[in-house]
Amino acid sequence: MVNQSLFDLTDRAVVITGAGGLLGKEHAIAVGRAGGTPVLLDVSPEALTAATQRLGAEGVSHLALEVDLTSEAQIAAAASKIKHQFGAVWGLVNNVASNPPMGAAAKGFDRLEAFPLTQWDHDLRLGLTSAFLCARQFGEQMASSGGGSIINVASDLALISPDQRMYAVGIPEGVPSPVKPVSYSVVKSALLGLTRYLATYWSPIPVRCNALVPGSVGGTQGPDLTRELTSRIPLARLAETDEYQGALVFLLSDASAYMTGSNLVMDGGRTAW
């Protein structure tokens, strides 16, 4: 029989960035159902309200803070407030990222030749620099208290290149086809490097760091793109929004106590082909 206490997060506060987003809300629910206290960070008050309403409906105790995760000062202020309320946190889920919807006709600005430097700077600051800043703030809290777990949410596009042919399907001839922006692949790939670095930085203090590598989630693409993606996945479907909850709890909990510096790939087998 599996020892269920291995997956218990009771009395453990877990910070989740981009917590009002599609998967951020699921990460918060997963932490709450495992007995932990999710701490939600997001720049959107509307997204935070929706997430807190869902948590409240399940009776999950939580804290929600409106934070611009591109701002070092706001991250530091949030970390101070969280430490005052909970003491050192146990976990950090670096989830926030810039991931524009795909499948619609592009204006051409996502293509490499015209990709704005301002957009590049914003995407790297949001998806990568925020992970570094949060790891610095909350990882130090974990180290001072004797341990904890950091999860960097990457993507299957950290392991493979986007197949840009998918995004051209259904686009009229002569119209610039959309592409997956270069910044997305770069950010997600860099998170794997940050994961390895953090996994060794506080050694031998057991502040563990692993990457969760998800695949595409259903319901976020048009029918043409969904069909193209599905044809490239051995399980022949996209993920449900809640299918990463078990992996997240595993990586945060004592069930993965001897795991650090690793990539947990859950992509329906896409990167196996």
N, C-alpha and C positions, 0 to 999 in steps of 0.2 A: 504493500500500500504506500502511495506517495505521501510524504510528510507535508501536509498542506501549510504548515507554519513556515516552510521555506519560502512561500510566496506572499507572506504576510507583511504589509507595510504599515501596520498600526503604529501610531505616534511618530510617523515619519512624514515630514513636509517635503513636497516635491515641486520645484519650480518648473513651469512649462511656458516656453515662449511661443508667441503666436497662438495662444490658447483659445482664441475665438475662431480659428480657422477650421477647415474641414476635418483634418486629423487632430488638431489641437484639442477640440472638444472631446474626441474619443480618448485621447491620452488622459485627460482630466477625469473622465468617467472611470477609466481603468484603474487609475490611482485610488480614487474614492472607493470603488468596489473592493479593492484589496485592503482597505482599512486606512489608507494614507490620507494626507491632507493636501489636495492639489492647490498650488498657488499659481493663479492665472495672470500672465503678463501679455498685454495686447495694446496696440495703439487705438483700436476702435472701441469706443464705449458701447456701440450697438452690438458688436460681436461679443463683447464681454457680458452684456446683459443677457443675450441669448444663451450663452454658455452657463452663466450662473443660474438662470431659470431651470435649465435642465438638471444641473447638479442639485439644486434645491428640491426639485421634484423627486429626486432619489434620496433625499435626506443626507446628502454629502456635505460635511463641513468643509469650507474652502475660504480662500481669500482671493479677491480679484483686484488688480491694480492696473490703471491705465498708464502705460509706459511706452515711450517712443524708443524702440530697441536699436535705433541708429544713434542714440544719444548716450555717450559715456556717463554724463552727469545724471541722467534719469535712471540708468541702470544702477549706478552706485547708490542713489537715493533709495531706490526700491530695495536693494540688498540690505541697506541699513534698517529700513522699516521692517523687512521680513525677519531679520535677525533679532530685532527687538521683540517681535511678537512670538517667534517660534524658537529662538536660539538658532544654532547652526542647522541649516537644512540638510536633509539626507540625500536628495536627488535633484538633478537638473536635466531637463529635456530640451535641448536646443532644437526647436522645431520650426521657428519662423523662417520664411523664405519668400522671395518674389517668384511667383509661378503663374504667369498670365495664362488665361484659358486659350486653348488651341482649337483649330478646326474651322475657323472663320476666315474669310478673305482678309489678307493683310494689307496694310498701307505701305509696307516695305521697310518700316523702321526697325523690324526685328531682324532683318537680314544683316549679315556680318558687315557688308560694305557700308551700310547706313546706320549701323547700331550706334545710338548716341552715347558719347562718353559719360554724360550725366547719368544715363540709365545704368551703364556699367558700374559706375562708382556707387550708385544707390543700391544695386542688387548685391554687390560684394559687401557693402557695409551692413546691409540688412541680414543677409544669409550667413556670412562668414565672420565679419568683424564682431557682430553681436554675439556669436558663439564664443569667440575669444574673450570678449569682455565679460560675458556671463560666467564662463569657466574660471576666469581670474577672480571674480567676486565670490561666487558660490563655491568654487573648488577650494578656495582658501578657508572658507567656513568649514567645509568637510574635513580638510586636513587638520584644522585646529581641534576638531571634535573626535578625530580618530578614524574617519572613513566615510564613504558615501559612493554614489554611483552617478556618472554623467553619461547621458545618451545623446549622441549627435544623429539627428535624423537626416540621412543622406537620400539616395535614390538609386534605382537601377541604372540611371544615366551617369552615375559615378563610376560604373564598371564598363559600360558600353557607350558608344556614340549614339545620339539620336538618329533614327533613320528618317531623314528629312523627306524621303519619298512619300511617307504616310500623309504628310500634311498637305501635299499637292492634290490628293485624290478629291475629286468633286469641285475643284476650283476651275472656273472657266479659262479657256485658253487666252493668253494675253494679260491675265490678271496675275500680279505677283503672288506666288504661293507663300503662305506663312511658313516659318521655320521655328524650331525650338531655339530660343535665344542662347547665344554663346555663354552668357553669364550664368545660366542655370547649371549647365554641365560643369563649368569651372568651379562654382561654389560647392556643388555637391561632391565633386572629386576632391577639392581641398579639405572638406570636412573629414575625409578618411585619413588624410595626413595629420590633421589636428587631433584626431582620435588616437592615433599611435603615439603622438607626442605626449598628450595628456596622460595616457595609460602608464607612462614611465616616469613622469615628472615628479610626482610626490612619493615615489617608491622609497622605502618599503611601506609607507602609510597606505593602507588599502583604499585609496580614492580611485575607483575603477572607472574606466572610460571605454565604451563600446559604441559602435555605429549600428543603427537600425537602417537597413537598406530596403525600403518598400518599393513595390511596383505601382502601376497605375491603378487608380480607384475608379470604379464605375460611376456613371451618372454625371461625370464632369466633362464629357466630350460629346460631340455630335455623332450621329450614326455612322458616317463614313470613317471617322477616326477610330471609333470604338471597334468597328469591324477590322480595320487594319491592325490595331493593337492586338486584338484577340487572336488573329491569325499567327501572331508571333509569340504566343504564350502557350507552353505545353498543356497547362490546365484549361486552356481554351475559354478563359473568362477573365474579367478584371476583378480586382479585389472589392469586397464590401468594406464600407468605412470602418466597421468594428473589428475587422479581422487582424489588426495589428495589436489589439489590446493585450492578448496573452504574451506576445513577444516583449511588449513594453514592461509588463509586470515582471516577467522573467529577468530582464536585464537590470531592473531596479532592485530586485529582491535578493535575498540570500541564496535563492536557487541558482544564481549564476556567480556565486562568491569566488570561484576560481577562474573567472573569465574576464579578461581585460585586453584591450588593444585589438579586438576582433570586430569583424563585420558580420552581423546576422542578416542574411539575405532572405527576404520574403517577397518574391516577385513572380510567383506562379510558374517559375522555371524559365523565365524569359532569357536570363543570362546564361542558361545551360546550352542554348542553341548558338 
